[in-house]
Amino acid sequence: MTQFTSTNPATGETVWEGSAASPVETAGAVEAARAAFPAWADRPRQDRIDAMKRYQAALKARAPGIAEAISRETGKALWETTAELGSMAGKVDISIRAYDERTGERTTQTGFGLATLRHRPHGVAAVLGPFNFPGHLPNGHIVPALLAGDTVVFKPSEETPHTGQLMAECLAEADLPGGVFNIIQGGRDTGAALLDQPIDALMFTGSGAAGAHFRRKFADNPHVILALELGGNNPLVVWDAADAQAVAGLVVQSAFVTTGQRCSCARRLILPEGPAGDAVIEAVNAMVERLIFAPWNQTPEPYAGPLISPRAAATALSALQQRIDLGAKVIRPSGPIDGLSAAFVRPAIIDVTGVDVPDEEIFAPFLSITRVPTFEAAIAAANATRYGLSAGLVSDDPANWNRFIRRIRAGVVNFNRPTTGAAGDMPFGGLGDSGNHRPSAWYAADYCAYPVASFEAGSLKNIEGEMRGLK
């Protein structure tokens, strides 16, 4: 039995310890989900809604404690984990409405009888959770899947098992039938064992590299639905914007919120050559200087905390140094933060204009700047990535936005708002290596059930009159 622990990245203290599920235990979880599926799918939909409402009530009742637990396990500021719990509870109502709009039932009368559209659940859904929003993001798969009638096997990130366990406790309060929801803990080996089982859907939030692996793994199993929320090398373009201070606020919230550990964070800032671009850099640099990166329970309240682990910090710093070695100009250096754990890094700003840097996401508070001569060149630079999750334009000129929104290739495209802005009642997902055209949030209902078209007559009728070519 393999033991593993979760630690507070700000202090190194253990916040959870337990054993990883064995292959036999993993198979047992899938078997339990398979056995529970027919009865759960056949239940009246109102029963499933009622169960999710009980889960919602448990989340609300335990929100303060769970928010603190997420802060301890991830290092995120308490203001952010409190908002995460609010989003988790709100997801229930949103998912109910989304199911009705996107995957409900409808019937129309025809000359022969009825034409009916129904949606049916797939079966057993494997949900692999990420560490950056360890409650909200897997919750965004689990709730619509259970509402649709799927059963779930959930493996939280090995970095955030405690959050996953707390979610499971809230779901236990929903009084679900045995086998409908199952949690297994563990790392990569446990996840691999889960995906070797006869599942019907994989719902995953994580890196582009992992998503590519899953595409290859299931290439010969098209019956397995893949819903992949992946990363992005996201661009933010600033053009014809006079108020550099206002621009700086949008840039900072796009690039450095959650210590850069959001898949929708801006990684690339594209600016005009000349004084206007210089003013933005100066304003951004000055605002970053004021940001507080500290433990979640420090006073005054921090803007953001550490990366998820010292190992993640070392990896990010190595990737940043690679770009510097390739010729990037350092505007604001990174490195450790004095007096804090090795998981903390200072936010960095580099200029990569004219430097051929890797088209890779660095999951950290690092921002790369590219200077271009024209707005057309800015759009071209923004699209020069194999990813396509989020993008943004900051401008005083609506005409620029009209061109940008037609030309940019991304699933979330914002105007005079941070790239990290998203809503549960809108789709969330990307193109290219950022996803597989199955966006989540409002559109999660789409990948939790499949459509069935039926043509129905109330009684047997002779249809010879409708047939041609008879003797």
Residue, then its C-alpha position, 0 to 999 in steps of 0.5 A: m500500500t503506497q502512502f502519500t501526503s499533501t503539504n502546505p506549500a507555504t509552510g511545509e506542514t502536512v495537511w493530509e496523508g493517506s494511501a493511494a488506491s491500488p489497481v484492484e481498488t481502482a477497478g473496484a471503484v469502476e465496477a461499483a460505478r458500473a453496477a450503480f449506473p442503470a438505476w441512477a440513470d433511470r431515476p426521475r430527473q427530479d431525484r437527481i436534482d434533489a440530490m445535488k441540492r443536498y450536496q449544494a446545502a452541504l457545501k454552503a454549510r461547510a464553506p468557511g472550513i473548506a475554504e481554509a482547507i483549500s488555502r492550507e493545501t494550495g497556499k491560495a489566498l483566503w479571499e480566493t478560496t472563499a470565492e471558489l466555494g461560492s462558485m462550487a455551490g452556484k454550479v448546481d443551479i447553473s448546471i440544472r438550467a444548462y441541462d434544461e437548455r442544452t440537453g433536455e427533452r422536447t416533443t413536436q407533433t407530426g403527421f404520423g405522430l410524435a418526434t421526440l428529442r431525448h438525452r441519455p447519459h454515457g455511463v461511467a465518467a472518470v474525473l481527474g482533478p487539477f490542483n489550482f482550483p481543486g474544488h471548483l474545476p472537478n466540481g464543474h464536471i461532477v455536478p453536470a455528470l451526476l445530473a445527467g445520470d452518469t456515475v462518477v469515479f473521481k481522482p483528485s490531484e495528488e497535490t490536493p487530496h484533502t480538498g477531494q476528500l472534503m468534496a466526497e464528504c459533502l457528496a456523502e451528505a447528498d445521500l447518493p445511492g452506493g456506487v454513484f460517486n466514488i473517490i480514489q486517491g493517488g498519483r499518476d499510477t492511480g490515474a493510469a490504472l483508472l484509465d485502463q478500466p472500461i470507462d465511458a467518459l474522461m473529464f480532465t482539467g490539466s496540461g496540454a501535454a497530458g491532454a495530448h497523451f489522452r487523445r493518443k490513448f483513446a484514439d482507438n476507443p471513440h466511444v469514450i467521450l473526452a472532455l479536455e480542459l487544457g492550458g494556454n499560452n494566452p495573449l493580451v494585446v494592448w493597442d490605442a489605450a491612453d490610460a496606462q494605469a488602467v491598462a496596468g490593472l487589467v494586465v496584472q489581474s490577467a497575468f499574476v492572479t492566483t500566482g499565475q496558476r490559472c490556465s486562462c492567465a495571460r502569458r504574453l503581453i503584446l504592445p506597440e513599439g514606442p512611447a505608448g508601449d513603454a508607458v504600459i510597461e512602466a505602469v505594470n512594473a510599478m503595480v507589480e511592485r505593490l503586490i503582496f505574495a505571502p501565506w494565506n493567513q498573513t496580515p495584511e491579506p496577500y494578493a497571492g501565495p506560493l506555487i503549489s510546491p517547491r518543485a513547481a517553483a524550480t521548474a518554472l524558474s528553470a523555464l524562465q531562465q531558458r528564455i533569458d538564455l535564449g536572449a530575452k531581456v529581463i525587465r523584472p527578475s524573479g527568484p525566491i522571496d526572502g523569508l518564505s518557503a521555496a514554493f514562493v517566487r517573485p513575479a517576473i517580466i521579460d521582453v522576448t521581442g525578436v527572440d524565438v522562445p518555446d511556445e509553452e505555458i509556464f504555470a507561474p507569475f511570469l509575463s513575456i512582452t512582445r513589441v510590434p509595429t502595427f495592430e495587424a502584427a499584434i493580431a498575428a503575434a497573438n495567434a502565433t501559438r498552437y494553443g487557443l484558450s483565452a485572449g484579450l484586447v485592451s483598447d479605447d477604440p471599438a473598431n480594434w475590437n471588431r477586427f480582433i474578435r473576428r480574427i483571434r483564435a481562442g475560446v474565451v476572448n475578452f475586451n477591456r477585461p482580464t483574460t481570466g474573466a469567465a462565467g459559469d453560464m457561458p462556455f469555457g474551453g479552447l482550440g488547438d492544444s487547449g482543448n478538444h472542442r468540448p468546452s465546459a461550464w455552461y456547455a458541460a451538459d453537452y459532454c455528459a449526455y448524448p442525443v437520441a432522436s425518436f419518431e413515434a406513432g401511438s399505434l401500429k399503422n400501415i405505411e404502404g401509402e408512404m412508400r414508393g416503388l411498390k408493385 
